[in-house]
Amino acid sequence: MQIVPPAGGFIGPVKRSVTIAGHATSISLEPIFWRALDDAARLRQLPLNALIAQIDALRISVDDPPNLASALRSWIVSIMSNESSSQ
């Protein structure tokens, strides 16, 4: 089986500013992850900042929290894996 690049090609991280708990922070993610987060927020009827804040709260509750961008990527891959395994 041959693999192909993602639609639109390989694109590096894009920095966006979000507000979490009243504080602005910048997050760098690849556009495919930003789209996945936007979709997940829309599906959950949440503003993007609210979804990111919820993921951040989960992230900081662990003993050795990863950086926020890593936590967001991990969360996205996790929910995508769960959705594909439940189909």
C-alpha positions in Angstrom: 0.0 0.0 0.0 1.4 3.4 -1.0 1.1 6.4 1.3 0.3 9.9 0.0 0.8 13.3 1.5 -2.0 15.1 3.3 -4.4 17.2 1.2 -2.7 20.5 0.7 0.7 19.0 1.3 2.9 19.2 4.4 2.6 22.5 6.2 4.5 23.6 9.2 3.0 25.0 12.4 0.9 28.1 12.5 0.9 30.3 15.6 -2.5 31.4 17.0 -3.3 33.4 20.1 -6.0 31.9 22.4 -7.3 33.0 25.8 -7.3 30.4 28.6 -8.6 31.4 32.0 -8.4 35.0 31.1 -4.8 34.8 29.9 -3.6 35.1 26.3 -1.2 32.5 25.1 0.2 31.5 21.8 0.0 28.0 20.5 1.8 26.7 17.4 0.1 23.8 15.6 0.0 22.5 12.1 -3.2 23.6 10.1 -4.5 20.0 10.1 -4.6 20.1 14.0 -6.2 23.6 14.0 -8.9 22.3 11.7 -9.4 19.2 13.9 -9.7 21.3 17.0 -12.2 23.7 15.3 -14.3 20.6 14.2 -14.2 19.2 17.7 -15.2 22.5 19.3 -18.1 22.8 16.8 -19.2 19.2 17.4 -19.3 19.9 21.2 -20.9 23.3 20.7 -18.1 25.1 22.4 -16.0 28.1 21.5 -12.5 27.0 20.5 -10.9 28.7 23.5 -13.3 26.8 25.8 -12.3 23.5 24.3 -8.6 24.3 24.6 -9.1 25.4 28.2 -10.7 22.1 29.1 -7.9 20.2 27.5 -5.4 22.4 29.3 -7.1 21.7 32.6 -6.8 17.9 32.0 -3.1 18.4 30.9 -2.1 20.3 34.1 -3.8 17.7 36.3 -1.2 15.0 35.6 2.1 14.6 37.4 4.4 15.5 34.6 2.3 17.6 32.1 3.5 18.0 28.5 3.5 21.3 26.8 0.1 22.5 25.7 0.7 22.0 21.9 1.7 18.4 22.6 -1.4 17.8 24.8 -3.6 19.2 22.1 -2.1 17.0 19.4 -2.4 13.9 21.6 -6.0 14.7 22.5 -6.9 15.1 18.8 -5.2 11.8 17.8 -6.9 10.1 20.8 -10.4 11.2 19.9 -9.8 10.4 16.2 -8.6 6.9 17.2 -11.6 6.4 19.5 -14.0 7.5 16.8 -12.5 5.2 14.2 -12.5 2.2 16.5 -16.1 2.7 17.4 -17.3 2.7 13.8 
